[in-house]
């Protein structure tokens, strides 16, 4: 992977990704980085797509990397998700397993403020839009990836989920879980 930009050059919640390999079940493994000291893994299992709908459901795993300290990333991400106050101090976890809904593939994106950074299939693009369900659905957050451009992001689903989402992410992003 080429040099990773420092957090200031990425907007809150954004990170560089490298698609490193396909998983045994046909899913995808990504290495996510925001700085030289912050990296984590994202693994999407192959989605189960209903015959009559565009959405796919899969398992996603977000895993800690040994020695990684993503405290600055989480401190910047938390307010963007609507979290207020000091970061939580949960026990560390090796990984978070979540359900993920695939909301769209080959999506284009506009960052226009009046459009809210929305996704569209017309024209087609290189984004995959997903929604993570953390802690058995108690917390929801958008996780979008663009493997072609090598970027991903966690973004606000609903401010009401901020406390749960930040607490769960802290388990893998903070050096000692808090």
BAFIVO-111347 format. One record per residue (C-alpha): x, y, z; residue in three letters. Coordinates in steps of 0.02 Angstrom, whole numbers, plus 50000, padded with zeros to 5 digits. Example, Ala and Ser with C-alpha at 12.3 -4.5 7.8 and 13.67 -1.06 7.14 Angstrom:
506154977550390ALA;506844994750357SER;
//
This chain:
500005000050000UNK;500645017449963UNK;500935030350099UNK;499385033050204UNK;498865051150223UNK;498795058250398UNK;497035060050471UNK;496925078650427UNK;496895074450241UNK;495385062850261UNK;493685068950314UNK;492975062550480UNK;492545044150467UNK;493525041350306UNK;494965029250285UNK;496045021650150UNK;495675003650102UNK;496594990050012UNK;495604975149952UNK;496844961749995UNK;495984945449954UNK;494374936049929UNK;493784925850078UNK;493444907150073UNK;491564910350066UNK;491694922349919UNK;491714938050025UNK;492994951950031UNK;494394956550152UNK;494944974750167UNK;496364982550263UNK;495814999850322UNK;497065013350373UNK;496935031550426UNK;498745034250475UNK;500345024550502UNK;499755019850678UNK;497925016350639UNK;497355001150543UNK;495944988650560UNK;495194974750457UNK;493484973850375UNK;492844957150312UNK;491204955550218UNK;490544937850199UNK;489684934050034UNK;487944941750045UNK;486354931750038UNK;485284940849911UNK;483404938249913UNK;482674932749746UNK;481434947149742UNK;482474961549808UNK;484034971649777UNK;484664971249957UNK;485874958150016UNK;486214953350196UNK;487894946950254UNK;489014945350404UNK;490354958450428UNK;491834957650544UNK;492844972650599UNK;494454967050681UNK;495814975450780UNK;497614974950717UNK;498964971050843UNK;499744987150909UNK;498584998650810UNK;498005014350898UNK;496535022650811UNK;496125034550954UNK;496335050250845UNK;495215042550712UNK;493855038150839UNK;493985055350921UNK;493645063250751UNK;492315050650699UNK;491305051150861UNK;490635069050842UNK;490265065850657UNK;489135051750716UNK;488275063250842UNK;489225056950995UNK;489555069451134UNK;490735068151282UNK;492255057751321UNK;492585041951225UNK;491945026251312UNK;493155014151395UNK;492534996651350UNK;493524980651368UNK;494514977251209UNK;493874964551084UNK;494824955550947UNK;493374958350828UNK;491594964650810UNK;490404953550714UNK;488924962450640UNK;487564960350512UNK;487754971150359UNK;486424976050233UNK;487094979150058UNK;486094994350006UNK;486834996149833UNK;488314991649725UNK;489025001349577UNK;488395017349657UNK;488915034849610UNK;488995048249741UNK;488735066649757UNK;489515076249900UNK;488405091249869UNK;487815097650039UNK;486035099749976UNK;486005081349924UNK;486735075350089UNK;488115065150009UNK;486865053349931UNK;487145037849824UNK;486315033549659UNK;486395019349533UNK;486185031949390UNK;487505035149331UNK;488395019349391UNK;489915021749501UNK;491175012149604UNK;490425013849779UNK;489624999849879UNK;488415006950007UNK;488064996650163UNK;487304998150336UNK;488074989250486UNK;487004982950629UNK;488114982550784UNK;487764974150952UNK;486284963950888UNK;485524979050800UNK;485644991150947UNK;486795002250844UNK;486745006250659UNK;488035015250553UNK;488355016850367UNK;489955008750304UNK;490305013150122UNK;491795007250019UNK;492525011849853UNK;493854998749814UNK;494275006949647UNK;494765023349731UNK;495425014549887UNK;494315023750011UNK;492995019050139UNK;491985028250269UNK;490915026250421UNK;489505038950424UNK;487975044150523UNK;486425033350509UNK;485485041450653UNK;486155051650799UNK;485145040650918UNK;486355026350882UNK;487935036350917UNK;488245030151095UNK;488115011751049UNK;489095013450886UNK;490545022950966UNK;490605010951114UNK;490664995850998UNK;491985003550883UNK;493045008451034UNK;493234989851073UNK;494304987350917UNK;494955004750877UNK;495715010251042UNK;497415003151085UNK;496814994551243UNK;494954995151210UNK;494815011751299UNK;
//
